[in-house]
Amino acid sequence: MDSGGAAHRVGSADPRSFKTELDRLGLKDTAAIDRINEVASLVDRTHRAELSRTYELTRSLKKGLGLSI
């Protein structure tokens, strides 16, 4: 976080909770809300991609170990 700016933590990257989190913060600036939505969506996609890569790596390692036994 930037120590010089007034940054607020929104809550989570779950798009289903955006409306309640933004209402909680009391944001009315549509540009800020759009930017928060963009960043949260990007974080959500990145997190899901990382989970998928981790799953595939684990699966391939287990499959490789199973064949050598």
Protein Blocks (a to p, Z undefined) as FASTA:
>chain_A
ZZkbccddfbiacfklmmmmmmmnopabfklmmmmmmmmmmmmmmmmmmmmmmmmmmmmm
mmmmmmmZZ
